[in-house]
Amino acid sequence: MTEQEKAQERQEGERTEPIIEARNIIKSYRRGDERLVVLDNVSLALKSGEFLALMGPSGSGKSTLLNLIAAIDQPDSGVLTVAGQRFAALSERELARWRVRNVGIVFQFYNLIQVLNAEENVALPLALFSLERKERRERARFALEVVGLSHRICHFPKQLSGGEQQRVAIARAIVTDPRIIVADEPTGDLDRHSAAEVLGLLKSLNGDYHKTIVMVTHDPHAAEYASRIVHLDKGEISG
């Protein structure tokens, strides 16, 4: 078998095997003497290249499930495999290293550092890689070009609109070329026009760059950009 055939076989396997697989996941938190179950026996599988919208009322467990997928938190029980990795045996340092290579995270409120310009904010995740300064700059500028902000590389967050700040945050999420992007209410703080731009960008990253995307949203219009919608209600998948 040639190297090209082997690469094609690997790609075929990635398309058929789940890139995210959760089986019987339970996650709870303590509130005083009370145990609050946030995810109750949740099972879910995503193939590589899917764009999933997670919907549900406040407190239904959407963001908790997103945090588990992104290795920010871990389940009480059940089996979670993301990009071929199970997290239980990894140290915090190993989790951080795995996360920056495999998952890009987009938050509702951008989380940009105000004293850094757009290029510097985007380049931050690359600090964990052994890269020359020139290569970090080139990667950051390419990511900003992908999100349509190559003309804003020297601008600081306060000089950018909300939609532009969110696009900088998306550039930061993709600068390490992760396989998965998780987005927690990415349009929740944007006007309709800016929201449409951000959602169109996520759709493009999914379609043109084959990124697997998991997006939490309460907005039915935003969910229409996804290829699949899953509803969570009281910690259980309802559809």
BELQUI-V926604 format. One record per backbone hydrogen bond with DSSP energy under -1.0 kcal/mol. NH is the residue of the N-H (numbers start at 1). CO is the residue of the C=O. If there is no record, write none. Layout:
BEGIN
nh=(NH | NH)
co=(CO | CO)
END
This chain:
BEGIN
nh=(6 | 7 | 8 | 9 | 10 | 11 | 12 | 13 | 14 | 15 | 16 | 17 | 19 | 20 | 21 | 22 | 23 | 25 | 26 | 27 | 29 | 31 | 34 | 36 | 38 | 39 | 40 | 42 | 44 | 46 | 50 | 52 | 53 | 54 | 55 | 60 | 65 | 66 | 67 | 68 | 69 | 70 | 71 | 72 | 73 | 76 | 77 | 79 | 81 | 82 | 83 | 85 | 90 | 95 | 96 | 97 | 98 | 99 | 100 | 101 | 102 | 103 | 104 | 106 | 111 | 116 | 118 | 119 | 121 | 122 | 123 | 126 | 127 | 128 | 129 | 131 | 136 | 137 | 138 | 139 | 140 | 141 | 142 | 143 | 144 | 145 | 146 | 147 | 148 | 149 | 152 | 155 | 159 | 160 | 165 | 166 | 167 | 168 | 169 | 170 | 171 | 172 | 173 | 174 | 175 | 177 | 180 | 181 | 182 | 183 | 184 | 185 | 188 | 190 | 195 | 196 | 197 | 198 | 199 | 200 | 201 | 202 | 203 | 204 | 205 | 206 | 207 | 208 | 211 | 212 | 213 | 214 | 215 | 216 | 217 | 223 | 225 | 226 | 227 | 228 | 230 | 232 | 233 | 235 | 236 | 238)
co=(2 | 3 | 4 | 5 | 6 | 7 | 8 | 9 | 10 | 11 | 12 | 13 | 46 | 46 | 81 | 44 | 79 | 42 | 77 | 39 | 36 | 34 | 31 | 29 | 27 | 27 | 235 | 25 | 22 | 20 | 47 | 213 | 228 | 215 | 230 | 57 | 61 | 62 | 63 | 64 | 65 | 66 | 68 | 67 | 67 | 26 | 26 | 23 | 21 | 85 | 19 | 82 | 87 | 91 | 92 | 93 | 94 | 95 | 96 | 97 | 98 | 99 | 180 | 182 | 109 | 113 | 155 | 153 | 117 | 118 | 119 | 123 | 124 | 125 | 126 | 129 | 132 | 133 | 134 | 135 | 136 | 137 | 138 | 139 | 140 | 141 | 142 | 143 | 145 | 144 | 149 | 152 | 156 | 157 | 161 | 162 | 163 | 164 | 165 | 166 | 167 | 168 | 169 | 170 | 171 | 174 | 102 | 212 | 104 | 214 | 106 | 216 | 185 | 187 | 191 | 192 | 193 | 194 | 195 | 196 | 197 | 198 | 199 | 200 | 201 | 202 | 203 | 204 | 205 | 179 | 50 | 181 | 52 | 183 | 54 | 219 | 222 | 223 | 51 | 51 | 53 | 55 | 236 | 60 | 233 | 231)
END
